[in-house]
Amino acid sequence: MRNEATIRVALGSLNRAKREAVERALAAFGVRGEIECVDVPSGVRAQPLTDEETRRGAVERAKRARRAMGADLGVGLEGGVEETEHGMMLVNWAAVAYGDDQVAVGGGLRLMLPDEIAQGIRAGMELGDVMDAWMGTTGLRHGEGAIGALTGGRITRSGMFRDALVCALAAAFPEGRRASDR
């Protein structure tokens, strides 16, 4: 990844926490990006219920955002949940669309959700709505997110997505892995 030029980046979301994650991931690579946010469909349920569905949503957002804006990179960030033998887990994926229909993905942290949160999701609610009701807030998904609330701010939604996106960018642009060594 070249760090002297400004690249056009289309983020497939209007979410502030996701935009901050993109800014921070690009900065980690020393890349200047002109980030344009666009509301594109994920092609999956509003609340993805599997790890695979969450990853597909990130990939679709990345592809659709890049096409919609004619950008150098398309970025898709998707959060979801997955039932496991330990309970319901929060999952997240980042995808980068670039080149000739190429896509790279990076996965993020996993967090076991409290059963009372999982019950709301099983009843058909979205995680953000369950968390807002549980915390007595509104718009948690645009700030610290469920992971921020559940870790006492030790990890935020932006940070979680930043790390997943750094992994996707490293897969897409392996020459950027050693950028700090140049």
Biotite code that builds the C-alpha atoms (Angstrom):
import biotite.structure as struc

atoms = struc.array([
    struc.Atom([0.000, 0.000, 0.000], chain_id="A", res_id=1, res_name="MET", atom_name="CA", element="C"),
    struc.Atom([1.452, 3.357, -0.951], chain_id="A", res_id=2, res_name="ARG", atom_name="CA", element="C"),
    struc.Atom([1.520, 5.909, 1.798], chain_id="A", res_id=3, res_name="ASN", atom_name="CA", element="C"),
    struc.Atom([2.406, 9.079, -0.113], chain_id="A", res_id=4, res_name="GLU", atom_name="CA", element="C"),
    struc.Atom([-0.818, 9.453, -2.132], chain_id="A", res_id=5, res_name="ALA", atom_name="CA", element="C"),
    struc.Atom([-4.350, 10.027, -0.923], chain_id="A", res_id=6, res_name="THR", atom_name="CA", element="C"),
    struc.Atom([-6.667, 7.173, -1.845], chain_id="A", res_id=7, res_name="ILE", atom_name="CA", element="C"),
    struc.Atom([-10.433, 7.263, -2.156], chain_id="A", res_id=8, res_name="ARG", atom_name="CA", element="C"),
    struc.Atom([-12.107, 4.921, 0.315], chain_id="A", res_id=9, res_name="VAL", atom_name="CA", element="C"),
    struc.Atom([-15.811, 4.109, 0.239], chain_id="A", res_id=10, res_name="ALA", atom_name="CA", element="C"),
    struc.Atom([-17.164, 2.873, 3.566], chain_id="A", res_id=11, res_name="LEU", atom_name="CA", element="C"),
    struc.Atom([-20.402, 0.921, 3.244], chain_id="A", res_id=12, res_name="GLY", atom_name="CA", element="C"),
    struc.Atom([-21.976, 2.509, 6.316], chain_id="A", res_id=13, res_name="SER", atom_name="CA", element="C"),
    struc.Atom([-22.974, 5.861, 7.793], chain_id="A", res_id=14, res_name="LEU", atom_name="CA", element="C"),
    struc.Atom([-22.046, 4.714, 11.314], chain_id="A", res_id=15, res_name="ASN", atom_name="CA", element="C"),
    struc.Atom([-19.642, 7.088, 13.136], chain_id="A", res_id=16, res_name="ARG", atom_name="CA", element="C"),
    struc.Atom([-17.849, 4.328, 15.030], chain_id="A", res_id=17, res_name="ALA", atom_name="CA", element="C"),
    struc.Atom([-17.157, 2.495, 11.775], chain_id="A", res_id=18, res_name="LYS", atom_name="CA", element="C"),
    struc.Atom([-15.831, 5.654, 10.109], chain_id="A", res_id=19, res_name="ARG", atom_name="CA", element="C"),
    struc.Atom([-13.479, 6.193, 13.048], chain_id="A", res_id=20, res_name="GLU", atom_name="CA", element="C"),
    struc.Atom([-12.301, 2.584, 12.688], chain_id="A", res_id=21, res_name="ALA", atom_name="CA", element="C"),
    struc.Atom([-11.433, 3.190, 9.026], chain_id="A", res_id=22, res_name="VAL", atom_name="CA", element="C"),
    struc.Atom([-9.558, 6.410, 9.869], chain_id="A", res_id=23, res_name="GLU", atom_name="CA", element="C"),
    struc.Atom([-7.551, 4.612, 12.556], chain_id="A", res_id=24, res_name="ARG", atom_name="CA", element="C"),
    struc.Atom([-6.790, 1.554, 10.385], chain_id="A", res_id=25, res_name="ALA", atom_name="CA", element="C"),
    struc.Atom([-5.559, 3.684, 7.489], chain_id="A", res_id=26, res_name="LEU", atom_name="CA", element="C"),
    struc.Atom([-3.412, 5.716, 9.882], chain_id="A", res_id=27, res_name="ALA", atom_name="CA", element="C"),
    struc.Atom([-1.868, 2.481, 11.189], chain_id="A", res_id=28, res_name="ALA", atom_name="CA", element="C"),
    struc.Atom([-0.618, 1.878, 7.631], chain_id="A", res_id=29, res_name="PHE", atom_name="CA", element="C"),
    struc.Atom([0.473, 5.495, 7.148], chain_id="A", res_id=30, res_name="GLY", atom_name="CA", element="C"),
    struc.Atom([-2.142, 5.935, 4.430], chain_id="A", res_id=31, res_name="VAL", atom_name="CA", element="C"),
    struc.Atom([-4.023, 9.135, 3.753], chain_id="A", res_id=32, res_name="ARG", atom_name="CA", element="C"),
    struc.Atom([-7.560, 8.303, 2.796], chain_id="A", res_id=33, res_name="GLY", atom_name="CA", element="C"),
    struc.Atom([-10.434, 10.429, 1.600], chain_id="A", res_id=34, res_name="GLU", atom_name="CA", element="C"),
    struc.Atom([-13.282, 8.494, 3.235], chain_id="A", res_id=35, res_name="ILE", atom_name="CA", element="C"),
    struc.Atom([-16.743, 8.676, 1.737], chain_id="A", res_id=36, res_name="GLU", atom_name="CA", element="C"),
    struc.Atom([-19.578, 7.012, 3.642], chain_id="A", res_id=37, res_name="CYS", atom_name="CA", element="C"),
    struc.Atom([-22.421, 5.481, 1.685], chain_id="A", res_id=38, res_name="VAL", atom_name="CA", element="C"),
    struc.Atom([-25.449, 3.553, 2.909], chain_id="A", res_id=39, res_name="ASP", atom_name="CA", element="C"),
    struc.Atom([-25.437, 0.246, 1.032], chain_id="A", res_id=40, res_name="VAL", atom_name="CA", element="C"),
    struc.Atom([-27.287, -2.984, 1.787], chain_id="A", res_id=41, res_name="PRO", atom_name="CA", element="C"),
    struc.Atom([-25.352, -5.842, 3.319], chain_id="A", res_id=42, res_name="SER", atom_name="CA", element="C"),
    struc.Atom([-27.353, -8.546, 1.572], chain_id="A", res_id=43, res_name="GLY", atom_name="CA", element="C"),
    struc.Atom([-27.843, -10.279, 4.923], chain_id="A", res_id=44, res_name="VAL", atom_name="CA", element="C"),
    struc.Atom([-30.294, -9.916, 7.804], chain_id="A", res_id=45, res_name="ARG", atom_name="CA", element="C"),
    struc.Atom([-30.252, -6.667, 9.801], chain_id="A", res_id=46, res_name="ALA", atom_name="CA", element="C"),
    struc.Atom([-28.983, -8.826, 12.671], chain_id="A", res_id=47, res_name="GLN", atom_name="CA", element="C"),
    struc.Atom([-26.644, -11.468, 11.240], chain_id="A", res_id=48, res_name="PRO", atom_name="CA", element="C"),
    struc.Atom([-27.017, -14.651, 13.255], chain_id="A", res_id=49, res_name="LEU", atom_name="CA", element="C"),
    struc.Atom([-23.908, -16.586, 12.201], chain_id="A", res_id=50, res_name="THR", atom_name="CA", element="C"),
    struc.Atom([-20.228, -15.891, 11.766], chain_id="A", res_id=51, res_name="ASP", atom_name="CA", element="C"),
    struc.Atom([-20.481, -16.787, 8.064], chain_id="A", res_id=52, res_name="GLU", atom_name="CA", element="C"),
    struc.Atom([-23.472, -14.484, 7.508], chain_id="A", res_id=53, res_name="GLU", atom_name="CA", element="C"),
    struc.Atom([-21.639, -11.651, 9.242], chain_id="A", res_id=54, res_name="THR", atom_name="CA", element="C"),
    struc.Atom([-18.596, -12.141, 6.994], chain_id="A", res_id=55, res_name="ARG", atom_name="CA", element="C"),
    struc.Atom([-20.807, -12.199, 3.872], chain_id="A", res_id=56, res_name="ARG", atom_name="CA", element="C"),
    struc.Atom([-22.395, -8.926, 4.995], chain_id="A", res_id=57, res_name="GLY", atom_name="CA", element="C"),
    struc.Atom([-18.990, -7.261, 5.313], chain_id="A", res_id=58, res_name="ALA", atom_name="CA", element="C"),
    struc.Atom([-17.925, -8.487, 1.872], chain_id="A", res_id=59, res_name="VAL", atom_name="CA", element="C"),
    struc.Atom([-21.148, -7.304, 0.220], chain_id="A", res_id=60, res_name="GLU", atom_name="CA", element="C"),
    struc.Atom([-20.904, -3.879, 1.861], chain_id="A", res_id=61, res_name="ARG", atom_name="CA", element="C"),
    struc.Atom([-17.289, -3.510, 0.681], chain_id="A", res_id=62, res_name="ALA", atom_name="CA", element="C"),
    struc.Atom([-18.112, -4.446, -2.919], chain_id="A", res_id=63, res_name="LYS", atom_name="CA", element="C"),
    struc.Atom([-21.260, -2.334, -3.111], chain_id="A", res_id=64, res_name="ARG", atom_name="CA", element="C"),
    struc.Atom([-19.635, 0.716, -1.509], chain_id="A", res_id=65, res_name="ALA", atom_name="CA", element="C"),
    struc.Atom([-16.705, 0.626, -3.916], chain_id="A", res_id=66, res_name="ARG", atom_name="CA", element="C"),
    struc.Atom([-19.015, 0.296, -6.933], chain_id="A", res_id=67, res_name="ARG", atom_name="CA", element="C"),
    struc.Atom([-21.355, 3.035, -5.711], chain_id="A", res_id=68, res_name="ALA", atom_name="CA", element="C"),
    struc.Atom([-18.575, 5.573, -5.182], chain_id="A", res_id=69, res_name="MET", atom_name="CA", element="C"),
    struc.Atom([-16.046, 4.462, -7.808], chain_id="A", res_id=70, res_name="GLY", atom_name="CA", element="C"),
    struc.Atom([-13.423, 4.424, -5.058], chain_id="A", res_id=71, res_name="ALA", atom_name="CA", element="C"),
    struc.Atom([-9.972, 2.840, -4.904], chain_id="A", res_id=72, res_name="ASP", atom_name="CA", element="C"),
    struc.Atom([-11.053, 0.768, -1.894], chain_id="A", res_id=73, res_name="LEU", atom_name="CA", element="C"),
    struc.Atom([-14.410, -0.357, -0.639], chain_id="A", res_id=74, res_name="GLY", atom_name="CA", element="C"),
    struc.Atom([-14.696, -1.171, 3.059], chain_id="A", res_id=75, res_name="VAL", atom_name="CA", element="C"),
    struc.Atom([-17.386, -3.250, 4.706], chain_id="A", res_id=76, res_name="GLY", atom_name="CA", element="C"),
    struc.Atom([-17.612, -3.664, 8.473], chain_id="A", res_id=77, res_name="LEU", atom_name="CA", element="C"),
    struc.Atom([-20.249, -5.987, 9.879], chain_id="A", res_id=78, res_name="GLU", atom_name="CA", element="C"),
    struc.Atom([-21.113, -7.070, 13.387], chain_id="A", res_id=79, res_name="GLY", atom_name="CA", element="C"),
    struc.Atom([-23.217, -10.094, 14.204], chain_id="A", res_id=80, res_name="GLY", atom_name="CA", element="C"),
    struc.Atom([-23.690, -12.933, 16.625], chain_id="A", res_id=81, res_name="VAL", atom_name="CA", element="C"),
    struc.Atom([-23.152, -16.673, 16.623], chain_id="A", res_id=82, res_name="GLU", atom_name="CA", element="C"),
    struc.Atom([-24.533, -19.382, 18.888], chain_id="A", res_id=83, res_name="GLU", atom_name="CA", element="C"),
    struc.Atom([-21.791, -21.592, 20.321], chain_id="A", res_id=84, res_name="THR", atom_name="CA", element="C"),
    struc.Atom([-21.574, -24.307, 22.948], chain_id="A", res_id=85, res_name="GLU", atom_name="CA", element="C"),
    struc.Atom([-20.558, -21.543, 25.377], chain_id="A", res_id=86, res_name="HIS", atom_name="CA", element="C"),
    struc.Atom([-23.469, -19.253, 24.570], chain_id="A", res_id=87, res_name="GLY", atom_name="CA", element="C"),
    struc.Atom([-24.074, -16.470, 22.088], chain_id="A", res_id=88, res_name="MET", atom_name="CA", element="C"),
    struc.Atom([-20.943, -14.682, 20.906], chain_id="A", res_id=89, res_name="MET", atom_name="CA", element="C"),
    struc.Atom([-20.555, -11.216, 19.453], chain_id="A", res_id=90, res_name="LEU", atom_name="CA", element="C"),
    struc.Atom([-18.594, -11.509, 16.149], chain_id="A", res_id=91, res_name="VAL", atom_name="CA", element="C"),
    struc.Atom([-17.312, -8.996, 13.622], chain_id="A", res_id=92, res_name="ASN", atom_name="CA", element="C"),
    struc.Atom([-15.698, -8.921, 10.204], chain_id="A", res_id=93, res_name="TRP", atom_name="CA", element="C"),
    struc.Atom([-14.006, -6.384, 7.967], chain_id="A", res_id=94, res_name="ALA", atom_name="CA", element="C"),
    struc.Atom([-13.705, -6.649, 4.191], chain_id="A", res_id=95, res_name="ALA", atom_name="CA", element="C"),
    struc.Atom([-11.749, -4.615, 1.667], chain_id="A", res_id=96, res_name="VAL", atom_name="CA", element="C"),
    struc.Atom([-12.706, -4.606, -2.042], chain_id="A", res_id=97, res_name="ALA", atom_name="CA", element="C"),
    struc.Atom([-9.912, -3.508, -4.364], chain_id="A", res_id=98, res_name="TYR", atom_name="CA", element="C"),
    struc.Atom([-8.255, -4.141, -7.746], chain_id="A", res_id=99, res_name="GLY", atom_name="CA", element="C"),
    struc.Atom([-10.092, -6.329, -10.227], chain_id="A", res_id=100, res_name="ASP", atom_name="CA", element="C"),
    struc.Atom([-12.894, -7.627, -7.995], chain_id="A", res_id=101, res_name="ASP", atom_name="CA", element="C"),
    struc.Atom([-10.489, -8.763, -5.293], chain_id="A", res_id=102, res_name="GLN", atom_name="CA", element="C"),
    struc.Atom([-11.612, -8.968, -1.676], chain_id="A", res_id=103, res_name="VAL", atom_name="CA", element="C"),
    struc.Atom([-9.634, -9.468, 1.511], chain_id="A", res_id=104, res_name="ALA", atom_name="CA", element="C"),
    struc.Atom([-11.210, -10.121, 4.907], chain_id="A", res_id=105, res_name="VAL", atom_name="CA", element="C"),
    struc.Atom([-10.132, -9.845, 8.514], chain_id="A", res_id=106, res_name="GLY", atom_name="CA", element="C"),
    struc.Atom([-11.943, -11.174, 11.544], chain_id="A", res_id=107, res_name="GLY", atom_name="CA", element="C"),
    struc.Atom([-12.179, -9.513, 14.887], chain_id="A", res_id=108, res_name="GLY", atom_name="CA", element="C"),
    struc.Atom([-12.647, -10.228, 18.526], chain_id="A", res_id=109, res_name="LEU", atom_name="CA", element="C"),
    struc.Atom([-15.244, -12.551, 19.987], chain_id="A", res_id=110, res_name="ARG", atom_name="CA", element="C"),
    struc.Atom([-17.147, -11.787, 23.166], chain_id="A", res_id=111, res_name="LEU", atom_name="CA", element="C"),
    struc.Atom([-19.610, -14.002, 24.998], chain_id="A", res_id=112, res_name="MET", atom_name="CA", element="C"),
    struc.Atom([-22.840, -12.070, 25.505], chain_id="A", res_id=113, res_name="LEU", atom_name="CA", element="C"),
    struc.Atom([-24.737, -12.146, 28.797], chain_id="A", res_id=114, res_name="PRO", atom_name="CA", element="C"),
    struc.Atom([-27.711, -14.486, 28.536], chain_id="A", res_id=115, res_name="ASP", atom_name="CA", element="C"),
    struc.Atom([-30.224, -11.668, 29.054], chain_id="A", res_id=116, res_name="GLU", atom_name="CA", element="C"),
    struc.Atom([-28.785, -9.914, 25.967], chain_id="A", res_id=117, res_name="ILE", atom_name="CA", element="C"),
    struc.Atom([-28.771, -13.153, 23.970], chain_id="A", res_id=118, res_name="ALA", atom_name="CA", element="C"),
    struc.Atom([-32.423, -13.772, 24.882], chain_id="A", res_id=119, res_name="GLN", atom_name="CA", element="C"),
    struc.Atom([-33.434, -10.451, 23.290], chain_id="A", res_id=120, res_name="GLY", atom_name="CA", element="C"),
    struc.Atom([-31.610, -11.356, 20.084], chain_id="A", res_id=121, res_name="ILE", atom_name="CA", element="C"),
    struc.Atom([-33.170, -14.816, 20.053], chain_id="A", res_id=122, res_name="ARG", atom_name="CA", element="C"),
    struc.Atom([-36.545, -13.057, 20.373], chain_id="A", res_id=123, res_name="ALA", atom_name="CA", element="C"),
    struc.Atom([-35.836, -11.212, 17.115], chain_id="A", res_id=124, res_name="GLY", atom_name="CA", element="C"),
    struc.Atom([-34.319, -7.921, 18.264], chain_id="A", res_id=125, res_name="MET", atom_name="CA", element="C"),
    struc.Atom([-31.107, -6.389, 16.928], chain_id="A", res_id=126, res_name="GLU", atom_name="CA", element="C"),
    struc.Atom([-28.143, -6.300, 19.297], chain_id="A", res_id=127, res_name="LEU", atom_name="CA", element="C"),
    struc.Atom([-27.971, -2.489, 19.239], chain_id="A", res_id=128, res_name="GLY", atom_name="CA", element="C"),
    struc.Atom([-31.612, -2.199, 20.300], chain_id="A", res_id=129, res_name="ASP", atom_name="CA", element="C"),
    struc.Atom([-31.206, -4.826, 23.031], chain_id="A", res_id=130, res_name="VAL", atom_name="CA", element="C"),
    struc.Atom([-28.112, -3.031, 24.330], chain_id="A", res_id=131, res_name="MET", atom_name="CA", element="C"),
    struc.Atom([-29.816, 0.382, 24.293], chain_id="A", res_id=132, res_name="ASP", atom_name="CA", element="C"),
    struc.Atom([-32.716, -1.029, 26.333], chain_id="A", res_id=133, res_name="ALA", atom_name="CA", element="C"),
    struc.Atom([-30.357, -2.875, 28.694], chain_id="A", res_id=134, res_name="TRP", atom_name="CA", element="C"),
    struc.Atom([-28.154, 0.192, 29.234], chain_id="A", res_id=135, res_name="MET", atom_name="CA", element="C"),
    struc.Atom([-30.989, 2.742, 29.227], chain_id="A", res_id=136, res_name="GLY", atom_name="CA", element="C"),
    struc.Atom([-29.341, 4.652, 26.354], chain_id="A", res_id=137, res_name="THR", atom_name="CA", element="C"),
    struc.Atom([-29.863, 5.359, 22.684], chain_id="A", res_id=138, res_name="THR", atom_name="CA", element="C"),
    struc.Atom([-27.384, 5.094, 19.837], chain_id="A", res_id=139, res_name="GLY", atom_name="CA", element="C"),
    struc.Atom([-24.847, 2.863, 21.584], chain_id="A", res_id=140, res_name="LEU", atom_name="CA", element="C"),
    struc.Atom([-23.964, 1.359, 18.178], chain_id="A", res_id=141, res_name="ARG", atom_name="CA", element="C"),
    struc.Atom([-22.620, 4.753, 17.014], chain_id="A", res_id=142, res_name="HIS", atom_name="CA", element="C"),
    struc.Atom([-20.298, 5.029, 20.004], chain_id="A", res_id=143, res_name="GLY", atom_name="CA", element="C"),
    struc.Atom([-18.739, 2.442, 22.259], chain_id="A", res_id=144, res_name="GLU", atom_name="CA", element="C"),
    struc.Atom([-21.028, -0.347, 21.045], chain_id="A", res_id=145, res_name="GLY", atom_name="CA", element="C"),
    struc.Atom([-21.955, -3.519, 22.867], chain_id="A", res_id=146, res_name="ALA", atom_name="CA", element="C"),
    struc.Atom([-18.309, -4.467, 23.294], chain_id="A", res_id=147, res_name="ILE", atom_name="CA", element="C"),
    struc.Atom([-17.560, -1.101, 24.915], chain_id="A", res_id=148, res_name="GLY", atom_name="CA", element="C"),
    struc.Atom([-20.480, -1.402, 27.297], chain_id="A", res_id=149, res_name="ALA", atom_name="CA", element="C"),
    struc.Atom([-19.655, -4.992, 28.211], chain_id="A", res_id=150, res_name="LEU", atom_name="CA", element="C"),
    struc.Atom([-15.907, -4.403, 28.703], chain_id="A", res_id=151, res_name="THR", atom_name="CA", element="C"),
    struc.Atom([-16.347, -1.174, 30.634], chain_id="A", res_id=152, res_name="GLY", atom_name="CA", element="C"),
    struc.Atom([-14.827, 0.813, 27.756], chain_id="A", res_id=153, res_name="GLY", atom_name="CA", element="C"),
    struc.Atom([-11.645, -1.262, 27.668], chain_id="A", res_id=154, res_name="ARG", atom_name="CA", element="C"),
    struc.Atom([-12.429, -2.163, 24.047], chain_id="A", res_id=155, res_name="ILE", atom_name="CA", element="C"),
    struc.Atom([-14.702, 0.008, 21.907], chain_id="A", res_id=156, res_name="THR", atom_name="CA", element="C"),
    struc.Atom([-16.685, -0.748, 18.772], chain_id="A", res_id=157, res_name="ARG", atom_name="CA", element="C"),
    struc.Atom([-14.356, 1.481, 16.799], chain_id="A", res_id=158, res_name="SER", atom_name="CA", element="C"),
    struc.Atom([-11.306, -0.307, 18.185], chain_id="A", res_id=159, res_name="GLY", atom_name="CA", element="C"),
    struc.Atom([-12.782, -3.728, 17.516], chain_id="A", res_id=160, res_name="MET", atom_name="CA", element="C"),
    struc.Atom([-13.513, -2.866, 13.875], chain_id="A", res_id=161, res_name="PHE", atom_name="CA", element="C"),
    struc.Atom([-10.155, -1.101, 13.499], chain_id="A", res_id=162, res_name="ARG", atom_name="CA", element="C"),
    struc.Atom([-8.303, -4.285, 14.405], chain_id="A", res_id=163, res_name="ASP", atom_name="CA", element="C"),
    struc.Atom([-10.365, -6.421, 12.006], chain_id="A", res_id=164, res_name="ALA", atom_name="CA", element="C"),
    struc.Atom([-9.784, -3.877, 9.234], chain_id="A", res_id=165, res_name="LEU", atom_name="CA", element="C"),
    struc.Atom([-6.029, -3.790, 9.884], chain_id="A", res_id=166, res_name="VAL", atom_name="CA", element="C"),
    struc.Atom([-6.072, -7.580, 9.328], chain_id="A", res_id=167, res_name="CYS", atom_name="CA", element="C"),
    struc.Atom([-8.022, -7.206, 6.072], chain_id="A", res_id=168, res_name="ALA", atom_name="CA", element="C"),
    struc.Atom([-5.713, -4.439, 4.835], chain_id="A", res_id=169, res_name="LEU", atom_name="CA", element="C"),
    struc.Atom([-2.656, -6.555, 5.667], chain_id="A", res_id=170, res_name="ALA", atom_name="CA", element="C"),
    struc.Atom([-4.098, -9.394, 3.583], chain_id="A", res_id=171, res_name="ALA", atom_name="CA", element="C"),
    struc.Atom([-4.972, -7.053, 0.699], chain_id="A", res_id=172, res_name="ALA", atom_name="CA", element="C"),
    struc.Atom([-1.663, -5.180, 0.692], chain_id="A", res_id=173, res_name="PHE", atom_name="CA", element="C"),
    struc.Atom([1.090, -7.394, 2.065], chain_id="A", res_id=174, res_name="PRO", atom_name="CA", element="C"),
    struc.Atom([3.721, -4.798, 1.137], chain_id="A", res_id=175, res_name="GLU", atom_name="CA", element="C"),
    struc.Atom([2.138, -2.535, 3.771], chain_id="A", res_id=176, res_name="GLY", atom_name="CA", element="C"),
    struc.Atom([3.002, -4.972, 6.550], chain_id="A", res_id=177, res_name="ARG", atom_name="CA", element="C"),
    struc.Atom([6.563, -3.734, 6.642], chain_id="A", res_id=178, res_name="ARG", atom_name="CA", element="C"),
    struc.Atom([5.799, -0.066, 5.957], chain_id="A", res_id=179, res_name="ALA", atom_name="CA", element="C"),
    struc.Atom([7.298, 0.963, 9.301], chain_id="A", res_id=180, res_name="SER", atom_name="CA", element="C"),
    struc.Atom([10.595, -0.686, 8.318], chain_id="A", res_id=181, res_name="ASP", atom_name="CA", element="C"),
    struc.Atom([11.109, 1.546, 5.257], chain_id="A", res_id=182, res_name="ARG", atom_name="CA", element="C"),
])
